[in-house]
Amino acid sequence: MSAPFDHNDDSVVVVIGSGAGGGTLANQLAQKGIDVVCLEAGKRHEPEDHIDDEWPSFNQLAWLDMRTTSGTWRVARDFPNLPTWHSKCVGGSPVHWAGCCPRFKDWEFKAKTTYGEIPGANLLDWPLTLEELEPYYDKADANVGVAGTNGLPLHEPDNNAKVLLEGAKRMGYKQASTGRYGQNSAPYDGRPASIQDGFCFQGQRSRAKWSPLVSDLPKGEKTGHLEVRPEAMVLKIEHDESGKVTGVEYVDADGNHHFQKARIVCVAGNSIESPRLLLNSASSMFPDGLANGSGEVGKNYMRHVSDTCWGIFEKPVHFYRGNTMAGIIEDEVYNDPEGRGFVGGFYMETIHLGPSFMAAFMNPQDWGRDFTELMDAYENFAGMWLVGEDIPATTNCVTLNHEVKDQYGLPVPNVHYDDHKNDIDLRDYAAGKARELYQSVGAIKTVRTPPFPASHNMGTCRMSERPEDGVVNKWGQAHEVDNLFVSDGSQFTTGAAANPTITIVALAIRQADYIAEQMSQQAI
């Protein structure tokens, strides 16, 4: 059978979301001959439609539906209705992503065993290991076209990376390079090589940077087994008397309501929308939310410890000319609580932003002489983003705000977050190392930017060995509903220090193999 599929076709797999998890999964299933309907809340903007101007591009691609925030985190003060920066478009957040692709370390899958008991933490070991996931990491690298893998060379360093790498050398770091990066360093998979054109953080026209929009989804559609429906906002997942899901209710661009029947439903709406959908799908059988017998849906929200350090130099660096994040130091990814005063590790990664985003994030709501002097030095900046493991906590969570409704009349998600003491200690230590590195290569000034909305959303539907500890098993399959899957970063048990995208892709490829096997055995 070929797409499009009928709303009453209950043999299809419905995938909700088309990003790193959903887009990858949809294609992998389609390649196996499984019929898939992928429902995406956002519009389809092909690369030629992307806008080379930051704020108009942000308004074109970002998820701007109403949300609320609470907690003591700085983002709740500076950006109360934008707790996170991810996309609402076909291809999802990889249409806007930096491209850095490190893998989890072995010990990062075993946070509770490694770190022990930490007050205020809700630590848990993953129900799978690096050894189990490694073959799928290899497949993910091949699928994405990660530089430094599959015969693709590492990228040549741009000026921003050259500053970072020289600083790494002077600091005695040994694991510094342009790193595994999800943008072609040579022509690959029908897409061109990067020309290091800069400002490719979102909406890249050339197709050199991987996203499901330019890779997985077109491949899946060519099989005839995948239909992507843009502007299809899913409101609720329905189930039968036995508890099996039967399909989803969604609204199209014209406001019409539809019900798409399904054999299996896979939720991949990001770590905010995925738990929100499950909570909004409450019923008499699941009064606290679909698949939420454990009470863990929405809990343990993680976003990574992050900080940004800028070095200002006497002469221009032109740090904006080149790849956004092809520069990484990995030496600080180790666990030494006695020596450093916190558990977990962090990466030091190059970053550049355009002048308008720099102005927005440098010190939100600030203005005056100090601010303008910094912006005047824009061409002399080098930039480093610090990203490290944050601690899962039950109180860091996504809940429904029944006081505020969205355009569909549903409660909006509220994102509550408080930094754990470990997060604060790690952030301060990392910022000190960043400052020291830039000073080692002659920076005349260093500037630390407060955390801003980032797209590293993890947890809220976490994997667990025991049903009472989480929402899904090691395959992303709901403990309570065997034909319901979570297919995005929501399923992360802990966040590790690594940028999450390549792990999301690896888990999606692995999940597709499992779903296909279970379908062939008539188990689901």
Secondary structure, 3 states (H helix, E strand, C coil): CCCCCCCCCCCCEEEECCCCCHHHHHHHHHHCCCCEEEECCCECCCHHHCCCCHHHHHHHHECCCCCEEECCCHHHHHCCCCCCCCECECCCHHHECCCECCCCCHHHHCHHHHHCCCCCCCCCCCCCCHHHHHHHHHHHHHHHCCCCCCCCCCCCCCHHHHHHHHHHHHHCCCCEECCCECECCCCECCECCCCCCCCCCECCCCCCECCCCCCHHHHHHHCCCEEEECCCEEEEEEECCCCCEEEEEEECCCCCEEEEECCEEEECCHHHHHHHHHHHCCCCCCCCCCCCCCCCCCCCCECCEEEEEEEECCCCCCCCCCCCCCCEECCCCCCCHHHHCCCCCEEEEECCCCHHHHHHHHCCCCCCHHHHHHHHCHHHEEEEEEEECCCCCCCCEEEEEEEEECCCCCEEEEEECCCCHHHHHHHHHHHHHHHHHHHHCCCCEEEEECCCCCCCCECCCCECCCHHHCCECCCCEECCCCCEEECCHHHCCCCCCCCCHHHHHHHHHHHHHHHHHHHHCCCC
